[in-house]
């Protein structure tokens, strides 16, 4: 018998695809068009990014190189951050700032959400007047009422030299937080809350079980806004806590650090980086919820 088995035929190797001059020209044209379309965004991005780059590079320079013509560190002095962190009082400023920003944000959200829910979903006489009062409170600068408020907290309650005059009022609502949450709650269809009431839920239970899970993006955005404001607040701690170094926050303590190290610009920049880093990282990690919350709160007025 003859062997009729056929040997496998190898497929011809694919010929490499050479890029023609026309393809290279099209790619180059597309890249130039992309740069032209996004040139304004690139310029604005660099405008905001370069100061942060300058601060960081100065923070890791040596004392002799800081604020010279050299823009790139000759040696990376990472120990500058350790020197700043070990400065007496710096850790206390961190704890005070976390207390002020964290507890203040929690109180502001918990106290503002029920008010925003009432203004968005309840129908009662004087609702529009109350909403106008909230908007008026947003436009009122804090410097206008600082004197009577200071006399109340410092003279009547004897809380001068602490951060409690800044934290306690957050438990009574915040005008901007109320407005932001109310704008989002207006976008929630009334059918959801009515269905919850038909199932036997009261107003408070409806708020907790139905409304809060649906408005997480708005709550995240409002919390980030308030946290950033409290973290960067300089005016409030200067008024109430300036006489007690143990109650200073990072924003106010940084000014004192700068005065004590006015010739050590690398240490001053390192302290600035340590103050900015938490809010920058927090924004990038919560960026999706922040942008979604801000976008949805402007859908309906």
N, C-alpha and C positions, 0 to 999 in steps of 0.2 A: 504493500500500500504506500502510496505517496503522501507525504505530509502536506496538507493543504492549508496549514495555519499561516495566516498572513502576519508579517511583522508590523507592529504599530508604526503609523506614519507620524512623524513629528510635525507639529504645526509650525509654520514659518514664523520666525521671530519678528515681533512688530518693529517696524521701522521707526526710529526716533523721530518725533515730530519737531521739525525745526521751526523756530519762530521767525516769521517773515518780517521784513521791515514795516509792513503795514500794521501788523499786530503790535509791534513795539511802539509805533507812533500812536495807535489807538490807546494803549495803556498809559503812555505818557500824557496824552490829552485828557484821559479820565482822571489821572492824578492831579493835573493842574486845575481841572474843573472843580475837583473836591476841595482843593486848597482855596480856590477863589470863592466858593460858596461858603466855606467855613472860616474864612479869614477873620471876620469880625469876632466870631466865637473864640478862635485861637488867640487873638490879641487880648480879648477880655480875660480869658483864662490865664494867660501869662501875666497880665496886670495884677491879678489877685494871687497868683502862685509865687511869683518872684520874691515878694517880701517874706513869705514863710521860708523859702529856700535861703535867703540871706540871713534870717534869724538863726536857722538851724546850723548853717555853716559857721557862723560866728560863735555859736555856742560850743562847738567842738574844736575851736582854735586855741592856741596857746595865748597867754596874756600878752606876749610881745607882738603877736601877729594880728590880734583883734583890731578892727577898724583901721587897717593899713590898706595899701593898694592891692594886696594879695586877696583875691576872692575865694581861693581854694585852700583849705588847710594844708600846711606842710606836714604836720603831725596831727593825728586825730586824738584829741584830748577828751576821751569819754569820761575821765574822772571828774570833769567839771560838774556833771549831773550828780555824782556822789557827794561832791563838796557842797553843792546847793542843798541837797536833801538832808545832809547832816548839820545844816545851819540851825542854831537854836531857834525854836519857834516855828520852823517851816512845817513840820509834821502836824503841829497844833493848828496851823492855818488850814491845812488840808482837811483835818477832821471837822473844823468849824464850817468850812465851805460845803462839805458833804452833808453836814447836818442842816445847814441853811437851805441848800438847793434840794436835797432829797426830801426832807420832811415838809418844807414849804410847798414843793410840787405835789406831794401826796395830799396835803390838806387842801390845796387849791383845786385839784381835780375832784376830790370827794365832795367839796362844798359847792362847786360850780355846776356839776353835772345835774343835780336835781333842779336847780334854778333854770338851767338851760332847757331841761325837759318840760318844765312847767310853761316857759315862755313859748315853746315850740308846739306843744300838743294840747294845752289847756285853753279853753275859751272863757275868759272872765273879764269883768269890767276893769279898765285901767291897764290892760296888758300892753297896749301900745305906749302908754305913758311910762311904764316900767322899762320897756325896751329903750325908749329915748333916754331914760336916766342911766341905763347901762352904757349907751353910746357916749353920753356926756361924761361919764366917769372915765371912759377910755381917753377922752381928749383932755382931761384935767391933768396938768403936770403935777408930779408928787411934790415939787418945791412949793406949790401954792399952800398946801396944808401941813407942811413939815413943822412949823412952829407950834400950832396947837396940838399936833400929834406928839411932838417931843415933850411938851409940857405935861400931857396926859400920861405918857409912858414913864417919863423920868421923875416927875414930881408926885403924881398921884399913885402910881403903882411901883415906883422905885426900881425900875428895870433898866436904868441907864448902865452902860458898860456890858450889856449882853446882846445877844441876837434875837431874843424873844420878841421885842417890839416889831421885828421884821417877819417872824415866823407865825406868831399868833394871828395877825390879821388875815393870813391866807386861809384860815379856817372859816372865814366869813364870806368867801367867794372872791373871785378876781374878774374884773369887768371884761378884759380881753378874752379870758378863757370861757366865760359865759357866752360871749358873742360868737366865738369860734365853734363851740359845741352846739349852740342853738342853730347856726347855719347848717350844720350837718344833719341835725335831728329833723329839720324841715324836709329833707330828702327821703326820710324813711316813710313809706306808705302807712297811712292810718289803719289799714286793714290788719297789719300785724298786731298792733296794740289792742285793737278791738277784738281780735280772735283770742288773744291772751285773756282779756277780761271775760269773754264768754266762757272760757274754760275755768273761770273762778279765780283768776289772779287779781290782786289788788293793784293799785298804782305803783306802790314800792316794789312789789314782786315783779310786775311788768317791766319796770325800769331795770331791775337787776338781771332777770332771766331773759328778756327779749331785747331790750334796747341796748344795753351795754355790750353784748357780744356783736351787735351789728355796727356799733360805732367805735370799734377798736382803732381804726385808722385815725379818726378825729381825736380820740383820747391820746393816742401816741403823739400826734402833731402838737396838740395843746400842751402835753407834758414836756415835750422837747423844748417848745418855746419858753415855757416857764422855767425849766431847768437851766437853759442857757442864760436867761435873764438873771436868775439868782446867782449862778456861778460867776458871771461877769459884773455883778452889781458892785459899784464902788461908792455911790452916794449914800446908800442906806447904812452900811457898816461904818462909814466915816462919821455919820451923825450920831449913831447910837453906841458904837463899840470902840471909838478911837481912844477913849481914856483907859481902856483895859486891853493890853496886848494879848492876854490869854483868850480874848474873844475875837481877835482879828480874823478876817477871811483872806484868801489868797490874793484877791484883787487889791485889798488895802495893804496887806503885808508886802506885796511886791513893790509898792512904792517905797516902803521903809527899807526893803532890801536894796533897791536901787540907790537910795541915799547913802546907805552904808558901804556900798561897793561901786561908787560912781566912777572910779577909774578902772575897775575890773569888768570891762564890757562883755567879756566871754562868759563870766559868771552870771551877769545880768541877763544875757540872752539865754543861758541855760535855764535859769529860773523861769523866764518867759515861756520856753518850750514846755517845761513841766506843768505850767499853768494852762497852756493851750491844749496840750496833748489829749487829756480826757474828753473834752467836748468835741474835738475833731474826730477821735475814734468813735465816740458815741454817735455822732451824726452819720458817719459812713456805715456803721452797722445798722442803724435805724433809718437809713435814707429812703428805702422803699416805702415804709409805713409813713414817714414824714411827708414825702411828695404826694402819696395817695391821699393822705388826710387833708393836706392843704388844697389839693385839687378838688376834692369832693365837697369841701366846705363852701366853695364858691359857686356851686351849681345852682342854688336857689336862694333868693333873698326874701 
